[in-house]
Amino acid sequence: MGRSEWQFERFTFTPCAQMRKDLRRRAPHYISDWKQGWSSKVLSSTFFMFFTSIAPAITFAGVLDAETKKDGVSQLGPVEVLFSTFLTGAIFAIFGGQPLCILGVTGPVTIFTVACFSLSDALELPFMEFYAWIQIWAALFHVILAMVNACDMIKMVTRFSCETFGMLIAIIYLYTGIRNLTEYFVEKELAPALLSLILGLGTAWLALFLSEARAWSVLTREIRTKIADYGTTFAVVFFCGVPYWGGNYNLTPSAFGGDETNQTIATLKVGDDFAPTNGRAWFVNPFDCPAWGAFAAILPGLILTILFFFDHNVSSLLCQAAEFGLKKGTAFHWDFFVIGVQILITGLLGLPPVNGLIPQAPLHTDSLCEKRFLLKTDGEKEEVIVRCHEQRVSALMQASLIGCTLFYIRGIGYLPIAALDGLFIYMGIASFHGNTFYQRLVLFFTDPERLDARSLDYLNLVPMNIIYKFTLLQLGILAVIFAITLVPYIDALFPLCIAILVPMRSYKLPKWFGTEHTDTLDAREITPPEVVDAAQTQVQMRMANEVGSTTSPARALHEGVPPVPPLNL
C-alpha cells in the first residue's frame, strides 16, 4: 500500500499484524535511507538538531540533578541524560521505522521522574531499583500494545489533542527559559544577571532572525538558504562564546577557579569522568528492590506507558505531517515496539527513558525540507516545500555528536546555561508555527476588519462566537494541565489529563459546538498523501511555468528539485 498507509487501517486483533506491515513498508527503503543521507542539507540539519537536542537535555539534566538528591548525592544528572539520549537515538536511527522522529528526554519525562523519586522516598524504597522496575513494567506494556496493534487507536487523535499537547510543550519550554533568566536576578549579582539576560535573549532573537533568512530581499537564494539552515547553530555557538571574550571572562566560573558563585554566570555542574552521577555501577539490579516495591511500580509504569503512547505517537505524527510530503511510509507499531525495548535497556542501566521530542521531531523534518518562495497573484510571498530528504544519517549523526560530548564531559561545564535558556525560548516560539490553536488565539487580538488577512479558511465557515468559545475552552484546558505539572506529587498524573482529551473531542465537543463546526475547527482525519501529492504537483507546475530559472533542468532532474524561478525576494 506504500505511503497511502498514512491513513490508518481498521483495527485488527491479529497479533503483530501491523508490525509486520510496518516492516514490509519500510524495508525496501532501508538502503536508500543511508545512501540519500549525504548532502549539505542533511549536514546543516545534523548540527541544528544537535543543539536543539542537547540544550533541553542539559537543562533537564540540571533539574534531575537538583531534584533527585538523596543524602546530598544526586541520583541522576547530565551523564545519565546525555548517555540515554545518545544510546537510544543511535539505536532508533538504525533500527527504527521512521528515523525522522528525534528521541530524547522530555520535559514531561523529567516531571514524571522527579515525581517517582518523591514517591520512592515516601515509600522508603531504593530509587534506582524502583525506577528500574517502573521502566521494566512500562517496557512490557509497550511491547504488548505494539503486538496487539494498539497504535491503530492513535487515529482517534485529532488536532485538538495534538495541538493542545504541542502548546503545552511550547509553554513548558518558554516557562523554563524565562523562569531561569529571571531567577538569575535573585541568585546572582547584577552584572552576571544582566550578562545572562543578554545571552538568553540574544540567542533567542538571533536564532529567530536568522531562521527567517529565506524571506530576506538581500543576498542570493543559496546564501540565504545556508544562513537559515545554520542560523540556530550559529546563534548558540556565538552566544556561548560571548562570556569568554574580553572583560566578560571575569564573570565566568573559569575566572574563579571553576567555582560558580553569585558573582559569576551559571554553567552546568558536571563531573570529570564518564561515570554514573551517584558513583554506582552502570547496571541496576532490580531484585535489590523489595517484592512489594516491584509490584508498586506497576501503576507508575502504566502512567509512563500512557504518556509515551500519546507523546511519542503525536511527535511521530507531527514529524510526518502531510505538508512535508513524505514518501517512504510510516511505522507506528514497529517504532512503539522499539521504544519499549529501549525503555527496558534504559531501566536496567539506570537511565531516564526517552521518546519522540516535540518540537524537535517536526523541526527535524522541517529542517530537511527543500523550500522555495513563490509570488502569489496578490503579490504576497508564499513558501512552499519542494521535497524532503528522508534518511537516517542526520538522526544517527546528531546522536553520535551527543555521544562525543561524553568523552569530554568537562567541556559541557563551560557552556553558559543562559544561552541554552535562550534556545529554549526560541524552540517554544518556533513550535507555534502552523499550530491552529495558536492561530485562533491570535484572533482575539486581531482587528475585526483585518480578519481576512489571516487567510484562515474556517473564518468563513464557522461563526466567530463559536471560534472564540472553542478556543477559550482549549486555552482553559491547557492552563489546567500546565498548572498540574507545577504541583508536586500530582504532577505525574498529567499524562492522564492529556489522554482524556481524546474522548472529550469525540463525545463532548460535537455536543457543545455542533458536529459540523467541530469538524471544521478540528480536522478529524490526517490529510491523505494524495492531497499532498496533488498540491506539490501544482506547486512544481507553477514553479516550472515562471519566467527564467536559476537551476538548470539537468541539475534539477539530478537533484530531484524542480527548476526554481529567479524571484527577487
MIVEXKE-786979 format. One record per residue (C-alpha): residue in one letter; z, y, x. Coordinates in steps of 0.1 Angstrom, whole numbers, padded with zeros to 4 digits, always signed. Example, Ala and Ser with C-alpha at 12.3 -4.5 7.8 and 13.67 -1.06 7.14 Angstrom:
REM MIVEXKE-786979
A+0078-0045+0123
S+0071-0011+0137
REM end
This chain:
REM MIVEXKE-786979
M+0000+0000+0000
G+0003+0022+0031
R+0015+0057+0027
S+0014+0057-0011
E+0046+0038-0007
W+0061+0073-0008
Q+0066+0065-0044
F+0095+0040-0046
E+0087+0008-0062
R+0106-0007-0091
F+0139-0022-0082
T+0137-0058-0072
F+0166-0083-0067
T+0147-0104-0042
P+0169-0103-0010
C+0153-0084+0019
A+0121-0079-0001
Q+0119-0042+0006
M+0129-0045+0042
R+0100-0069+0048
K+0077-0044+0031
D+0090-0017+0053
L+0083-0037+0084
R+0048-0046+0073
R+0041-0010+0065
R+0053+0004+0098
A+0044-0024+0123
P+0007-0015+0125
H+0016+0020+0137
Y+0042+0009+0163
I+0019+0011+0193
S+0003+0044+0182
D+0038+0058+0178
W+0041+0056+0216
K+0005+0064+0225
Q+0004+0096+0204
G+0036+0110+0218
W+0023+0127+0249
S+0014+0163+0241
S+0028+0197+0247
K+0038+0199+0210
V+0060+0168+0215
L+0074+0182+0247
S+0084+0215+0230
S+0099+0196+0201
T+0119+0175+0225
F+0136+0204+0241
F+0141+0221+0207
M+0158+0190+0193
F+0179+0186+0224
F+0196+0219+0220
T+0198+0217+0182
S+0214+0182+0186
I+0237+0188+0215
A+0251+0221+0201
P+0267+0206+0170
A+0276+0175+0190
I+0296+0196+0214
T+0311+0218+0186
F+0322+0188+0165
A+0335+0171+0197
G+0357+0201+0202
V+0370+0197+0166
L+0377+0160+0171
D+0393+0167+0205
A+0417+0192+0189
E+0424+0173+0156
T+0429+0138+0169
K+0458+0143+0193
K+0484+0116+0195
D+0514+0124+0217
G+0494+0152+0231
V+0464+0130+0240
S+0431+0133+0222
Q+0416+0101+0208
L+0381+0113+0206
G+0362+0140+0225
P+0329+0151+0240
V+0323+0119+0259
E+0325+0098+0227
V+0304+0121+0207
L+0277+0125+0233
F+0276+0088+0241
S+0273+0079+0205
T+0245+0104+0200
F+0226+0091+0230
L+0231+0054+0223
T+0223+0054+0186
G+0195+0080+0190
A+0178+0058+0216
I+0182+0026+0195
F+0169+0042+0164
A+0139+0058+0182
I+0129+0023+0194
F+0138+0000+0165
G+0140+0024+0135
G+0113+0025+0109
Q+0109+0063+0107
P+0116+0078+0141
L+0112+0114+0130
C+0147+0112+0115
I+0171+0125+0142
L+0206+0110+0143
G+0239+0125+0153
V+0275+0131+0145
T+0275+0154+0115
G+0300+0179+0101
P+0308+0155+0072
V+0315+0127+0096
T+0338+0150+0116
I+0357+0159+0085
F+0359+0122+0075
T+0371+0111+0110
V+0399+0137+0110
A+0410+0126+0076
C+0410+0089+0088
F+0431+0100+0118
S+0456+0117+0095
L+0457+0086+0073
S+0463+0062+0102
D+0491+0085+0114
A+0507+0085+0079
L+0504+0047+0077
E+0516+0043+0113
L+0485+0023+0123
P+0468+0025+0157
F+0440+0049+0151
M+0412+0034+0172
E+0417-0001+0159
F+0419+0012+0123
Y+0388+0034+0129
A+0370+0003+0142
W+0378-0017+0110
I+0366+0012+0088
Q+0333+0011+0106
I+0332-0028+0105
W+0335-0027+0068
A+0310+0002+0065
A+0285-0018+0086
L+0289-0048+0063
F+0284-0027+0032
H+0253-0011+0048
V+0237-0044+0056
I+0244-0058+0021
L+0229-0027+0005
A+0198-0029+0026
M+0194-0066+0019
V+0196-0061-0019
N+0171-0032-0018
A+0197-0007-0029
C+0178+0022-0013
D+0154+0020-0043
M+0181+0039-0062
I+0175+0069-0040
K+0145+0076-0063
M+0172+0089-0087
V+0180+0117-0063
T+0162+0149-0071
R+0160+0184-0057
F+0193+0193-0075
S+0213+0168-0054
C+0193+0172-0022
E+0193+0209-0021
T+0229+0212-0031
F+0238+0189-0002
G+0214+0207+0021
M+0230+0241+0012
L+0265+0225+0018
I+0255+0216+0054
A+0239+0250+0059
I+0271+0267+0047
I+0292+0244+0070
Y+0271+0255+0100
L+0273+0292+0091
Y+0310+0289+0083
T+0317+0272+0116
G+0297+0296+0137
I+0310+0328+0121
R+0346+0315+0120
N+0346+0307+0157
L+0332+0341+0166
T+0358+0359+0146
E+0387+0338+0159
Y+0379+0350+0194
F+0392+0384+0184
V+0426+0368+0176
E+0428+0344+0205
K+0412+0365+0233
E+0414+0399+0247
L+0389+0425+0236
A+0364+0421+0265
P+0358+0384+0263
A+0359+0386+0224
L+0331+0412+0225
L+0311+0392+0250
S+0315+0361+0228
L+0302+0381+0198
I+0272+0393+0218
L+0265+0358+0229
G+0267+0343+0194
L+0248+0370+0175
G+0223+0374+0204
T+0215+0337+0204
A+0210+0336+0166
W+0189+0368+0165
L+0167+0358+0194
A+0161+0323+0181
L+0152+0337+0146
F+0130+0364+0162
L+0110+0341+0185
S+0106+0314+0158
E+0085+0338+0138
A+0061+0344+0167
R+0032+0327+0149
A+0032+0357+0125
W+0030+0383+0152
S-0001+0405+0155
V+0001+0407+0193
L-0009+0381+0220
T-0032+0352+0214
R-0026+0324+0189
E-0020+0299+0217
I+0006+0321+0233
R+0023+0329+0200
T+0025+0292+0192
K+0041+0284+0226
I+0067+0312+0221
A+0076+0299+0186
D+0078+0263+0199
Y+0101+0271+0228
G+0118+0302+0213
T+0150+0285+0203
T+0153+0267+0236
F+0148+0300+0255
A+0174+0318+0233
V+0201+0292+0240
V+0193+0290+0278
F+0192+0327+0281
F+0225+0335+0264
C+0242+0305+0281
G+0233+0322+0314
V+0243+0357+0304
P+0281+0352+0311
Y+0273+0342+0347
W+0254+0374+0355
G+0269+0403+0373
G+0303+0415+0361
N+0303+0392+0331
Y+0312+0364+0356
N+0347+0378+0357
L+0351+0369+0321
T+0343+0332+0326
P+0368+0304+0334
S+0350+0298+0366
A+0363+0331+0379
F+0399+0318+0372
G+0396+0285+0390
G+0381+0268+0359
D+0411+0276+0337
E+0404+0291+0303
T+0428+0320+0294
N+0429+0348+0268
Q+0410+0368+0295
T+0380+0345+0295
I+0354+0334+0271
A+0357+0299+0257
T+0340+0269+0273
L+0342+0233+0263
K+0370+0213+0279
V+0356+0181+0294
G+0368+0155+0319
D+0353+0149+0353
D+0341+0114+0347
F+0322+0094+0321
A+0352+0076+0305
P+0370+0075+0271
T+0390+0106+0264
N+0423+0088+0260
G+0419+0065+0290
R+0414+0033+0270
A+0389+0006+0277
W+0355+0010+0262
F+0358-0020+0239
V+0382-0016+0210
N+0398-0049+0199
P+0401-0046+0161
F+0425-0075+0160
D+0452-0053+0175
C+0454-0037+0141
P+0478-0054+0116
A+0460-0076+0089
W+0471-0053+0061
G+0457-0023+0081
A+0423-0041+0083
F+0422-0045+0045
A+0435-0009+0040
A+0403+0001+0059
I+0381-0012+0031
L+0384+0019+0009
P+0376+0044+0038
G+0348+0021+0048
L+0334+0023+0013
I+0337+0061+0013
L+0318+0062+0046
T+0291+0040+0031
I+0287+0063+0001
L+0285+0093+0024
F+0258+0076+0046
F+0239+0062+0017
F+0234+0098+0004
D+0234+0117+0037
H+0211+0095+0057
N+0186+0088+0029
V+0185+0125+0019
S+0179+0136+0056
S+0152+0109+0057
L+0136+0122+0025
L+0137+0158+0038
C+0121+0149+0072
Q+0093+0131+0053
A+0088+0158+0027
A+0054+0160+0011
E+0044+0193+0026
F+0044+0177+0061
G+0016+0153+0051
L+0029+0123+0070
K+0005+0093+0071
K+0024+0063+0085
G+0046+0054+0057
T+0083+0051+0051
A+0110+0025+0059
F+0142+0035+0040
H+0156+0000+0036
W+0150-0011+0072
D+0164+0022+0085
F+0195+0017+0065
F+0199-0018+0079
V+0195-0004+0114
I+0221+0023+0107
G+0245-0005+0096
V+0241-0024+0128
Q+0247+0008+0148
I+0279+0015+0129
L+0292-0019+0140
I+0283-0010+0176
T+0300+0024+0174
G+0330+0009+0157
L+0336-0017+0184
L+0331+0009+0212
G+0354+0034+0196
L+0327+0060+0189
P+0321+0082+0159
P+0293+0068+0136
V+0260+0086+0133
N+0234+0091+0106
G+0204+0114+0099
L+0211+0150+0106
I+0205+0179+0083
P+0189+0203+0091
Q+0178+0188+0124
A+0158+0159+0109
P+0135+0182+0088
L+0134+0207+0116
H+0122+0180+0140
T+0093+0171+0117
D+0085+0208+0112
S+0085+0214+0150
L+0059+0186+0154
C+0035+0202+0129
E+0003+0220+0139
K+0003+0252+0118
R-0023+0278+0112
F-0023+0311+0094
L-0049+0319+0067
L-0056+0351+0050
K-0052+0348+0012
T-0075+0367-0012
D-0048+0393-0018
G-0046+0400+0020
E-0013+0381+0024
K-0009+0357+0053
E-0004+0320+0044
E+0010+0295+0069
V-0005+0260+0064
I+0003+0227+0081
V-0028+0210+0096
R-0012+0178+0108
C+0020+0164+0122
H+0025+0145+0154
E+0041+0113+0141
Q+0055+0094+0171
R+0087+0081+0187
V+0086+0098+0221
S+0103+0131+0211
A+0133+0113+0195
L+0137+0090+0225
M+0134+0118+0250
Q+0159+0141+0232
A+0184+0112+0230
S+0178+0105+0267
L+0184+0141+0277
I+0217+0140+0258
G+0225+0108+0277
C+0217+0125+0310
T+0244+0151+0304
L+0269+0122+0306
F+0261+0118+0343
Y+0272+0153+0349
I+0297+0158+0321
R+0314+0186+0340
G+0282+0207+0336
I+0288+0208+0299
G+0321+0226+0306
Y+0301+0257+0318
L+0284+0263+0285
P+0298+0292+0266
I+0308+0279+0231
A+0299+0313+0216
A+0262+0308+0224
L+0264+0274+0206
D+0281+0291+0177
G+0251+0314+0175
L+0228+0283+0174
F+0249+0271+0145
I+0243+0303+0127
Y+0205+0300+0134
M+0204+0264+0121
G+0222+0274+0090
I+0198+0303+0083
A+0168+0282+0092
S+0177+0255+0067
F+0174+0280+0038
H+0136+0279+0043
G+0119+0260+0015
N+0152+0254-0004
T+0145+0264-0041
F+0183+0267-0047
Y+0183+0295-0021
Q+0152+0310-0036
R+0168+0311-0070
L+0200+0327-0055
V+0178+0355-0041
L+0165+0362-0077
F+0199+0377-0085
F+0193+0405-0060
T+0156+0409-0068
D+0142+0439-0087
P+0132+0425-0121
E+0099+0444-0118
R+0092+0426-0085
L+0099+0390-0095
D+0062+0381-0094
A+0063+0389-0057
R+0085+0358-0051
S+0055+0336-0061
L+0077+0310-0078
D+0057+0290-0104
Y+0087+0283-0127
L+0093+0320-0133
N+0065+0319-0160
L+0077+0286-0174
V+0115+0290-0178
P+0134+0319-0193
M+0153+0339-0168
N+0186+0334-0185
I+0182+0296-0181
I+0173+0301-0144
Y+0204+0322-0139
K+0227+0298-0157
F+0212+0268-0139
T+0217+0285-0105
L+0252+0296-0113
L+0262+0261-0122
Q+0247+0248-0089
L+0265+0276-0070
G+0298+0267-0086
I+0294+0230-0077
L+0286+0240-0041
A+0317+0262-0039
V+0339+0234-0052
I+0326+0208-0028
F+0328+0232+0001
A+0364+0241-0009
I+0373+0204-0009
T+0360+0200+0027
L+0386+0226+0037
V+0416+0208+0022
P+0435+0183+0044
Y+0437+0147+0032
I+0414+0151+0002
D+0385+0163+0024
A+0374+0127+0030
L+0366+0124-0007
F+0338+0150-0008
P+0311+0123-0005
L+0322+0111-0039
C+0316+0146-0053
I+0281+0146-0038
A+0274+0112-0054
I+0285+0124-0088
L+0256+0150-0087
V+0231+0122-0093
P+0242+0110-0127
M+0251+0146-0136
R+0215+0156-0130
S+0202+0126-0151
Y+0225+0128-0181
K+0241+0162-0183
L+0217+0189-0171
P+0190+0179-0197
K+0216+0183-0225
W+0228+0217-0212
F+0194+0233-0203
G+0168+0211-0220
T+0148+0183-0205
E+0116+0204-0200
H+0134+0233-0184
T+0155+0210-0162
D+0124+0191-0150
T+0106+0223-0142
L+0135+0237-0122
D+0143+0203-0106
A+0113+0181-0099
R+0124+0146-0106
E+0096+0128-0086
I+0088+0131-0050
T+0054+0147-0045
P+0028+0119-0042
P+0009+0119-0009
E-0023+0120-0028
V-0014+0156-0038
V-0007+0164-0002
D-0040+0149+0009
A-0059+0170-0016
A-0041+0202-0006
Q-0047+0196+0031
T-0084+0188+0024
Q-0087+0222+0006
V-0069+0239+0035
Q-0092+0223+0060
M-0123+0233+0040
R-0111+0268+0037
M-0104+0270+0074
A-0138+0255+0082
N-0156+0280+0060
E-0140+0310+0076
V-0164+0330+0098
G-0161+0321+0135
S-0138+0297+0152
T-0115+0297+0182
T-0116+0259+0185
S-0149+0242+0193
P-0159+0214+0169
A-0159+0189+0197
R-0124+0198+0208
A-0112+0199+0171
L-0126+0165+0165
H-0110+0151+0196
E-0076+0166+0188
G-0078+0158+0151
V-0074+0195+0143
P-0100+0213+0121
P-0117+0244+0136
V-0095+0274+0134
P-0108+0308+0124
P-0101+0337+0147
L-0078+0356+0123
N-0064+0388+0138
L-0028+0383+0128
REM end
